[in-house]
Amino acid sequence: TTLFTQIQELIKEKKYAEANAALGPLSMGENAKDAAYAGYLLGYINSCRDNPNAKEYLARRYLRENIQSDYSHPYAYVAYSRLIEDKNVGINHLKKVFE
């Protein structure tokens, strides 16, 4: 199995701290595709309501970075829009991606 598969299993098992620790180095790695996916997963982890260590500002940052990357994850758009209270701000961020 790949490292991402193992990390996804940790997330399914709600072992968010372990998944977060494994994703940190990947999100800053030189492989842009892996970094973007790691960022998406970090955004997801930080948006999980059952994660006691979740930080919404980190979720927004990681998801926004994923959306702005060349390897955006389709669910990042949905997750990001759910976190933004002012929908106009969310729409403006998304518009920048498509310009």
C-alpha positions in Angstrom: 0.0 0.0 0.0 1.1 3.6 -0.6 1.8 6.1 2.1 -1.4 8.0 1.2 -3.4 4.8 1.5 -2.0 4.3 5.0 -2.8 7.9 5.9 -6.4 7.5 4.6 -6.8 4.5 6.9 -5.6 6.6 9.8 -8.2 9.2 9.0 -11.0 6.6 8.7 -10.0 5.3 12.1 -10.1 8.9 13.4 -6.4 8.8 14.3 -6.1 12.4 13.2 -3.0 13.3 15.1 -1.1 10.4 13.5 -2.4 11.3 10.0 -1.5 15.0 10.6 2.1 14.1 11.6 2.5 11.9 8.5 1.1 14.5 6.2 3.2 17.5 7.4 6.4 16.6 5.6 4.5 15.5 2.4 2.7 18.9 2.2 6.0 20.6 2.0 7.7 18.1 -0.3 9.1 18.8 -3.7 6.5 16.6 -5.5 3.8 19.2 -6.3 1.0 16.5 -6.8 1.7 14.8 -3.5 2.0 18.2 -1.7 -1.4 19.3 -3.1 -3.1 16.0 -2.0 -1.4 16.2 1.4 -2.7 19.7 1.7 -6.2 18.6 0.8 -6.1 15.8 3.5 -4.7 18.3 6.1 -7.6 20.6 5.2 -10.1 17.8 5.6 -8.6 16.6 8.9 -8.8 20.2 10.3 -12.4 20.5 9.2 -13.6 17.3 10.9 -15.9 18.1 13.7 -15.0 15.0 15.6 -11.3 16.0 15.6 -10.6 17.6 19.0 -7.5 19.3 17.6 -9.1 20.6 14.4 -8.3 24.2 13.6 -10.7 25.8 11.1 -8.3 28.5 10.0 -5.8 25.7 9.0 -8.6 23.9 7.2 -9.4 27.0 5.2 -5.7 27.6 4.5 -4.9 24.1 3.3 -8.0 23.8 1.3 -7.4 27.1 -0.4 -3.8 26.2 -1.2 -5.1 22.9 -2.7 -7.7 24.7 -4.8 -5.1 27.1 -6.1 -2.6 24.4 -7.0 -2.3 22.7 -10.4 -3.5 19.4 -8.7 -6.7 20.5 -6.9 -8.9 17.8 -5.4 -12.6 18.1 -6.5 -13.8 17.8 -2.9 -11.6 20.6 -1.7 -14.0 23.1 -3.4 -17.0 21.7 -1.5 -15.1 21.4 1.8 -13.8 25.0 1.5 -17.2 26.4 0.7 -18.7 24.8 3.8 -16.1 26.5 6.0 -16.5 30.1 4.6 -19.2 31.9 6.5 -19.4 34.8 4.1 -20.3 33.0 0.9 -19.2 36.0 -1.2 -15.6 35.7 0.1 -15.7 32.0 -0.8 -17.0 32.7 -4.3 -14.3 35.4 -4.8 -11.6 32.9 -3.8 -13.0 30.3 -6.2 -13.3 32.9 -9.0 -9.5 33.6 -8.7 -8.8 30.0 -9.4 -10.7 30.1 -12.7 -9.3 33.4 -14.0 
